[in-house]
Amino acid sequence: MSSWFANISVNMKLALGFGLVLVFTAILALTGWTSMGGLINRSNWMSDITSLNAQLTKLRVTRLQYMVADGDEKVAETVQTSLESFKAYQEKLRASFKSPENLKMLDQLGIVIADYQKSLNNMRSGYKASNAARDELTTHASKSLAVFEQLVTEVRNMDPADANRFEQYRLVTDAKDDLRVARYEVRGYTTNATPETEQAAVSKLDSAIKDLDALKTTFSGTQADQLRQLETSLMAYRTTLQNFKAATGTIVQARKEMTTQGQDIVKISEDMYKLQLDRRDQESAQARTTQITCTLLAMILGIIAAVIITRQITRPLQETLAVVDRIASGDLTQTLAVTRRDELGVLQQGIQRMGSTLRELIGGIRDSVVQIASAAEELSAVTEQTS
């Protein structure tokens, strides 16, 4: 590994060093970008959940308006529209959320919304039945009072000398008054349905119906048809009152269910919001850890790369400089063992060739000097012999 790194060019060494730093810088930038994107997405999801809660608030307000309006169908359509908008928003969130935990809670929310729709349908049915019962109660009471008016008129037209005239008149007027009191109590019950008003209405109506026994005994067969009409109207009045009670019970039960379901929806929304907060904190901590780790790694590896590259460049330069100094001082015996093939290795090989060339040159000069000295000695000897 070290020989491979030593043999690559200086340009490549520097490129690897700076490239390593750039890679970690890019990782840091990517981590920051990803973290920012995650936080933005998390903020958007939290905003979506807040909007979902706003839709729920609107739904609950319209439901209360519907109840205050005593089951008005126009207001009921507004409630249905709000519920459909809420359901559509829930489905939109389910398409945008990917986490299994979020999808599970959104599925639970969808189930609660379906139950809320059933309860709303029951409430609308209950209000329709109660409003219809109010109209029927008015009709039956009016018919019964009309029959009583006929009986009163007939009694007034009786012979004043008839001994039964006064008793019949008293019974008819008392029964009519009892019915009026019962009708008043029934109106109070239909306006404010409570156990107390219900008991009062049923008690007074039973008393009015009980008066029929005395009327049947006192009146002759000539009023039998009218008494049958009166009995039919009063019994229908009683049946309709029971229907109103059942419709009111349906409304009360639906209201309880919708209150519980609304609380469940709020609980699910709060859990989803809390999950987003927890995920945001986890992602922030993870991003912070990643950034710190990458920063430390970039610093450590940058330092290591700087040291290695510096040593790969400065050490051969120092060795080459030492050889050049020896050559400059006249020492041509130094020989470099060159194993590198980068630019510095080429430089060392050039210095080595220069040293070898200088040694050969100086050796050649020395041989020439020796030859010249030998020739001079020979010439001197010949000269002496000639003399």
KATAQUI-V302661 format. One record per backbone hydrogen bond with DSSP energy under -1.0 kcal/mol. NH is the residue of the N-H (numbers start at 1). CO is the residue of the C=O. If there is no record, write none. Layout:
nh:NH co:CO
nh:NH co:CO
//
This chain:
nh:5 co:1
nh:6 co:2
nh:7 co:3
nh:13 co:9
nh:14 co:10
nh:15 co:11
nh:16 co:12
nh:17 co:13
nh:18 co:14
nh:19 co:15
nh:20 co:16
nh:21 co:17
nh:22 co:18
nh:23 co:19
nh:24 co:20
nh:25 co:21
nh:26 co:22
nh:27 co:23
nh:28 co:24
nh:29 co:25
nh:30 co:26
nh:31 co:27
nh:32 co:28
nh:33 co:29
nh:34 co:30
nh:35 co:31
nh:36 co:32
nh:37 co:33
nh:38 co:34
nh:39 co:35
nh:40 co:36
nh:41 co:37
nh:42 co:38
nh:43 co:39
nh:44 co:40
nh:45 co:41
nh:46 co:42
nh:47 co:43
nh:48 co:44
nh:49 co:45
nh:50 co:46
nh:51 co:47
nh:52 co:48
nh:53 co:49
nh:54 co:50
nh:55 co:51
nh:56 co:52
nh:57 co:53
nh:58 co:54
nh:59 co:55
nh:60 co:56
nh:61 co:57
nh:62 co:58
nh:63 co:59
nh:64 co:60
nh:65 co:61
nh:66 co:62
nh:67 co:63
nh:68 co:64
nh:69 co:65
nh:70 co:67
nh:71 co:66
nh:76 co:72
nh:77 co:73
nh:78 co:74
nh:79 co:75
nh:80 co:76
nh:81 co:77
nh:82 co:78
nh:83 co:79
nh:84 co:80
nh:85 co:81
nh:86 co:82
nh:87 co:83
nh:88 co:84
nh:89 co:85
nh:90 co:86
nh:91 co:87
nh:92 co:88
nh:93 co:89
nh:94 co:90
nh:95 co:91
nh:96 co:92
nh:97 co:93
nh:103 co:99
nh:104 co:100
nh:105 co:101
nh:106 co:102
nh:107 co:103
nh:108 co:104
nh:109 co:105
nh:110 co:106
nh:111 co:107
nh:112 co:108
nh:113 co:109
nh:114 co:110
nh:115 co:111
nh:116 co:112
nh:117 co:113
nh:118 co:114
nh:119 co:115
nh:120 co:116
nh:121 co:117
nh:122 co:118
nh:123 co:119
nh:124 co:120
nh:125 co:121
nh:126 co:122
nh:127 co:123
nh:128 co:124
nh:129 co:125
nh:130 co:126
nh:131 co:127
nh:132 co:128
nh:133 co:129
nh:134 co:130
nh:135 co:131
nh:136 co:132
nh:137 co:133
nh:138 co:134
nh:139 co:135
nh:140 co:136
nh:141 co:137
nh:142 co:138
nh:143 co:139
nh:144 co:140
nh:145 co:141
nh:146 co:142
nh:147 co:143
nh:148 co:144
nh:149 co:145
nh:150 co:146
nh:151 co:147
nh:152 co:148
nh:153 co:149
nh:154 co:150
nh:155 co:151
nh:156 co:152
nh:157 co:153
nh:158 co:155
nh:162 co:159
nh:165 co:162
nh:168 co:164
nh:169 co:165
nh:170 co:166
nh:171 co:167
nh:172 co:168
nh:173 co:169
nh:174 co:170
nh:175 co:171
nh:176 co:172
nh:177 co:173
nh:178 co:174
nh:179 co:175
nh:180 co:176
nh:181 co:177
nh:182 co:178
nh:183 co:179
nh:184 co:180
nh:185 co:181
nh:186 co:182
nh:187 co:183
nh:188 co:184
nh:189 co:185
nh:190 co:186
nh:191 co:187
nh:192 co:188
nh:194 co:192
nh:198 co:194
nh:199 co:195
nh:200 co:196
nh:201 co:197
nh:202 co:198
nh:203 co:199
nh:204 co:200
nh:205 co:201
nh:206 co:202
nh:207 co:203
nh:208 co:204
nh:209 co:205
nh:210 co:206
nh:211 co:207
nh:212 co:209
nh:213 co:210
nh:215 co:211
nh:216 co:212
nh:217 co:213
nh:218 co:214
nh:219 co:215
nh:223 co:220
nh:224 co:221
nh:227 co:223
nh:228 co:224
nh:229 co:225
nh:230 co:226
nh:231 co:227
nh:232 co:228
nh:233 co:229
nh:234 co:230
nh:235 co:231
nh:236 co:232
nh:237 co:233
nh:238 co:234
nh:239 co:235
nh:240 co:236
nh:241 co:237
nh:242 co:238
nh:243 co:239
nh:244 co:240
nh:245 co:241
nh:246 co:242
nh:247 co:243
nh:248 co:244
nh:249 co:245
nh:250 co:246
nh:251 co:247
nh:252 co:248
nh:253 co:249
nh:254 co:250
nh:255 co:251
nh:256 co:252
nh:257 co:253
nh:258 co:254
nh:259 co:255
nh:260 co:256
nh:261 co:257
nh:262 co:258
nh:263 co:259
nh:264 co:260
nh:265 co:261
nh:266 co:262
nh:267 co:263
nh:268 co:264
nh:269 co:265
nh:270 co:266
nh:271 co:267
nh:272 co:268
nh:273 co:269
nh:274 co:270
nh:275 co:271
nh:276 co:272
nh:277 co:273
nh:278 co:274
nh:279 co:275
nh:280 co:276
nh:281 co:277
nh:282 co:278
nh:283 co:279
nh:284 co:280
nh:285 co:281
nh:286 co:282
nh:287 co:283
nh:288 co:284
nh:289 co:285
nh:290 co:286
nh:291 co:287
nh:292 co:288
nh:293 co:289
nh:294 co:290
nh:295 co:291
nh:296 co:292
nh:297 co:293
nh:298 co:294
nh:299 co:295
nh:300 co:296
nh:301 co:297
nh:302 co:298
nh:303 co:299
nh:304 co:300
nh:305 co:301
nh:306 co:302
nh:307 co:303
nh:308 co:304
nh:309 co:305
nh:310 co:306
nh:311 co:307
nh:312 co:308
nh:313 co:309
nh:314 co:310
nh:315 co:311
nh:317 co:313
nh:318 co:314
nh:319 co:315
nh:320 co:316
nh:321 co:317
nh:322 co:318
nh:323 co:319
nh:324 co:320
nh:325 co:321
nh:326 co:322
nh:327 co:323
nh:328 co:324
nh:329 co:325
nh:330 co:327
nh:331 co:326
nh:346 co:342
nh:347 co:343
nh:348 co:344
nh:349 co:345
nh:350 co:346
nh:351 co:347
nh:352 co:348
nh:353 co:349
nh:354 co:350
nh:355 co:351
nh:356 co:352
nh:357 co:353
nh:358 co:354
nh:359 co:355
nh:360 co:356
nh:361 co:357
nh:362 co:358
nh:363 co:359
nh:364 co:360
nh:365 co:361
nh:366 co:362
nh:367 co:363
nh:368 co:364
nh:369 co:365
nh:370 co:366
nh:371 co:367
nh:372 co:368
nh:373 co:369
nh:374 co:370
nh:375 co:371
nh:376 co:372
nh:377 co:373
nh:378 co:374
nh:379 co:375
nh:380 co:376
nh:381 co:377
nh:382 co:378
nh:383 co:379
nh:384 co:380
nh:385 co:381
nh:386 co:382
nh:387 co:383
//
